[in-house]
């Protein structure tokens, strides 16, 4: 994480600026910045990342040696501690894009630098017009109070989805509803007991943000998690086209996108970030609430979306264009959600709020 200096001889690279919030303990080493230990207070850091010009979308080019070569590797070009509220506001004024903010909550067992580079890759490959913020642990930062921020999208992955849902649940209990600036919540490969998720969702109050979940039945990491927790179904491994999930998702107004047919790497646990088409779907369609149609998007791999209970296939394994229009997250924020017994909760038994 030690910053490098870009020179005139450096090939033209792309730059991603982000604000990182963490409750990890500072390491005192510029190469790592923070340890895996917990700090009693949060820290804010502005980080700039350089992305090499020639790379496959969906990949992070880790340096094979230090210092990194910006022509071929991801590299940090600037690290600046944000010590005061005025400094934080100044950073936002300089970096805010259209009033949109993306908050990324990473999954389990991620190093600080892993999360920084992954978010930089997602922002770059998606082409999203949003200010990126990384939370390496849940925080009470007052992002919603900033007048320059008009709307917030939360993108959470793996176990980070449980942390996100619990934070939203507690916000709903405290305030009666989720903050109105939070427009979108995207849960990628959510490692959550589906019954616990149902309870968290029901306790958020109204109105609710727009929810999208990315699932895959061949996610090996979630299969292991399910085995460890006693064969309890994980939200990220369901088949959203079958009952009871299809009707439950429809009642709750949740969009599910099935990535089972999308090719992944290793454990198939990071498809949302590894597939260029999916990353672009997140950045150019879901965050802005646009309509996904055959005229403006072509996806090269099998993708199934369940929107309002309607199953639509987008693309196919033969890599053809989209065959039929499909609306993704175009519904307005819901003012009146149905009672819990009519939505995801249904006949689910009460569960403790643990993973």
N, C-alpha and C positions, 0 to 999 in steps of 0.2 A: 504493500500500500504506500510505499515511499514515492512521492511525486517525482515524475521525470519532467524534463524541459523539452518542449517541442522546438526544433530548429527549422531554419529555412530549408535544410536538406531533407527534412522529414516528409514523406509522401502525405498528401492531403488525407486527413482522417476526419471521422465524425466525432462530435463532442456531445456528451450528455451530462447535464448538471443536475444534481439531486441534493435533497436535504435528508440527512440520516439522523434518526432519533434512536437512542439506545439506553438501556439501563445496565449495560455491561460495564465492567470495571476497566478504566484506561490502563493500557499496558506500559505506557511510557516509551514504547518502541515504535517509531514511525513506520516500520515495516508491517506491523500488525494493528496498531492503534488501540484495539480493545481485546481483552481476554474473554474467556468463557464464564468468568465469575460475575456475580451480580453486584451492582453498585447501589448504594443507598439513594442516589439521586440520578436523574436522567441527564444525558449529554446530547447536544445538537452539533452536528458537523456538516458543513457544506463540502461536497465532494464532486469533482469533475473527472469524468472518465473518457478516455480516448479509445475509439473503436477503429480497428484497422480497415482499410478499404476493400481488401479481397478476403472474403470469408463467406461460408455458407450460412444463410439465415437460419436462426434457431440454435446457433452454436456459440459457445464462449471460447475464444482462443486464449488459453492460459499460457503465460510465458514459460518457455523451457529453461530459461536461465534469467538471472537478475543482473542488471536492471532489464526490464522488458523492452522489446523492440516495438515501437508504435506502428511500424510498417506491417507487422505480422501478429502482434499481441494486443490484448486489452491492457490498458495502462492507466494509472491514476496520474493526472496532471496537476491537480490542486486539491489541497485539504485545508480547510479553514474552520476553526472552532467558532461556534456561535454562542457567545457568553451572555448576551443581554437580549431583552425583548426588542429594543430598537434595531439591533443587528439582524434579528430574525425577520422583522418586518421589512427591512431594507432588502434582504435577500429575496423575499417574496415579490416585492415591487419590481425587482430586476428580472426575475425569472418566471413570473406568472404568465401563463399562456391561455388567453381567452377566459380567464376565471375558472378554469378546470384544474382539479388536483387529483392525482392518482396516489393512493396510499397502498403500498405493498407490504404484506405481512408474510414473511417467509415460513417455511416449514421447520421440522425438527432437525437438529444436528447440522445446522448450517453455520459455517464460519462467517465472520463479519465480511470478509472480502468476497466470499461466495455470493452472498446476498446482494452486495453492491454491484458486482459484475452481472449477475442475473437480471437485476432490475434494469441496468443500462442496456442490456441486450434486448429485453422486452420493449422498452421505450423506443429504441432505435429501429428494431425490425417491424414494429407495429405502425410506425409513423404517426403515433398518437399526438395530438395537440393538447397536452396536459402537463402540469408541473409534477414531476415525480418525487414522492416522499417515501422513504424506507423506514419501517419500524422493525427493529431487531428484537423488540420485546414490547408488550402492551404499555402504553403511556397515556398520561392525561394532558397531553399538549393541546392547547386551545386553538387548533386549526380552524374550527368552525366559527370562531369569533373574529377571524380576519376578514375585513370588508372586501379585500381584493379577491378572496376565494368565493366564487359563486356556487360551485357544486363540487362534490367529492365523490370519487369512485374508490371503493376498497377492493383490492385484489389480494386474496389470501390463498395460500397453498398448503396442502397436507395438514399437519397439526396446527399450523397457523390459522386454519379456518375455525378450529374450536376456540382459540383465543379471541378471534374476531367476533364470533357469535356470542361468546360470553360477555364481551365488552358491550355489544349492542343490546344484549338482554338486560344488563345492569343499567344501561342508559335508559331503556324503556321503563324499567321499574322505578328509577329515580325521577324521570321527567314525564312519564306517561306516554312517551313516544320517542322514536329515534330522531335525532336532529334533522331538520328538514333540508339541510345542505347536503346530506348524504343521499345521493340519488341512486347510485348503483352499488350493489355488493356482488362480487364475482368470487365464487368458491371453486378453486381448481383442485381436483383430486381430493375432495374433503375427507379427512381421516376423522370422522365423527360417527359415533353411534347414531343411527338414524332416529331412534326414539329420543335421544338427548337433543338432537337438532330440532325435532318437532316441538319439544318443550321450550327451547330457547326462542324459536321463531314465534310461538304463540304468546310469549311474555314480553315481546317488544312493544306492544301497543300499536296504535295507528296514528298517522299513516305509516306504511312500511316502504322502504326503498324497493327498487326493482332488483329482484334476485335472479342470478344466472348460476347454474352449477355445471361444471364439466365433469363427466363421469366416464369410466372405462371399465368394462368387466374383466379385462386382462391385466389390470393393475396388480403387479406382484407384491408391491409394498403394502397395499391395502389388504391383500389376501393374508399376508403374515400378521398384520395388525388384527384382522378378524380372528385368526387362529389364537393369538395371544389373549384376546379379550373374551374367549369362550364362544367363538363362532357367532359373535354379534355382527349383524350387517353394518357395513360402513356405507355412508351416504355416497361416497365417490365410486362405489362399485355396483350400484344398482342398475337394473335395466329399466329406464324410464318409460319404455313403451308398453310395459305389462302392468297388470293390476297387482297390488293396490296402489302402486306408485303413480301410475298415470293419472288416475282420478284425484289422488291426494295432491299432486303437484298442480293440477288444474285448479283445484279449490283454493290453493294457497297463492295462485298467480305466479308460480315459479317456473322459469324456463330452464329446461335441462337439455344439454347438448352432449350427445353420446359420441365419444371418440374411440370406441372399441376398434373400429376398422381403420383408424388412422395409425400409421406406422410410428412406433416409438423406439426408444433406446433403452437397453438394460431392463430396468424394472417396470417400464411403461408408466412411470409415476410423474413424469414431467412433460407429457405430450403438449400441454397448453402452451409451453414456451419453446418446445423443440420444433413444432410444425410452423413454417412460415405463414401458411394460410390461417391457422388458428390465431397466431399472434396478431395478424392484420385484422382478423375478425374482431378481436378484443379492442384494438386501438382505433379502428376506423368505423366500427358499427355499434358495438355494444355500449361503449362509453358515451357516445354521442346520441344513443337512442335512435339511430337511423334504421331504415328498413333494408333488409337483405333481400335482393332480388337477383334474377338471372341476368339482368342488364348491367349490374354494377359489381358483381362478385363472381369469380370462378374459383372453385375449390377442387383440388386435384385428387382428394382421397375421400373415402366413404365417411359421411358425417350425417348424423340424424339429430334433428332438433325437435323437441316436444314443447310446443308453445300453446298454452291454453288448452291442453288436452289433445291437440291435433298433431299427429306425427308426420313430419315432412323429411324426406331424404334429400340431402344437398350433395350433389356430386356422386361419384361412385369410384370403385377401385380402378376402373379403366381410365380414370383421369379425364372425364368429360366435364363440360361446364354444368352449371346448375340447371336442372330440368324444370323446376317450378318455383314460383315466388314463395318466400317464407318471411314472416315478420318475426324479428328477434327483438324483444324488449321494447316494443313501441307503446306498450300500455302506459298510461299516466300513473303517477304514484297513487296508490290506493288510499282512499279516505276512510273506507269502512271495510275492514277485513272480517270475514266470517268468524264466528266463535270457534274456539279451539277444537270443540268436538265435531266440527264440520270441515276442518282443514287437515293439516298434516297429523295432528294429534289423533283424531278419530278414536279408534278403539285401542290405541296404544296405552300400555300401562305406565304409570309414573316411574320415572327413572332418576337416579341421582345425577347431578350436574357434573359428571366426570366423563372422561373420554372412554 
